[in-house]
């Protein structure tokens, strides 16, 4: 979990989502269990989407601020 927000990080959310998908694919859950697993999977999927969108915005901001270009110009192989 992220310490500053107390929310699960992307990797743990994705791992839980993948585990739920595997359980659903097995097909041995009851209808009620399947519905609960599906509902949880939707929540986890949305959380992953939000995390990815936030990461994309951070990368765009860094690129717009010129940070990535500055890092690329400091390539250690150039020396």
Protein Blocks (a to p, Z undefined) as FASTA:
>chain_A
ZZklopacfklmmmmmmmmmmmmmnopacfklmmmmmmmmmmmmmmmmmmmmmmmmmmmm
mmmnommmmmmmmcfklZZ
